[in-house]
Amino acid sequence: MSVGTLYVYDEIINFLTSQPSVEEIVEFKLSSAGKLRIRQLVEKQRRGIIHESEQVELDEFIRVEGFLRKLKVRAQRRLNTLYM
């Protein structure tokens, strides 16, 4: 696992362990640095110059992003239930 992946994982883990509210979960976004790293990896992949370790990093991010999307959907459902 590369430093970039660890950074993105750390950012997400730090957020989740900060006991965020349901609203904060719905609103969570990666930092500018995290977004930049992902954009760089996607661009390298698009150009066909991505290294194997970078591809693993990108694949892992895509997996984690799927988890976050599911988490946000469930958090939004909970909010909708609370405010009905």
Beta strands, then each sheet from edge to edge (+ up, - down):
end
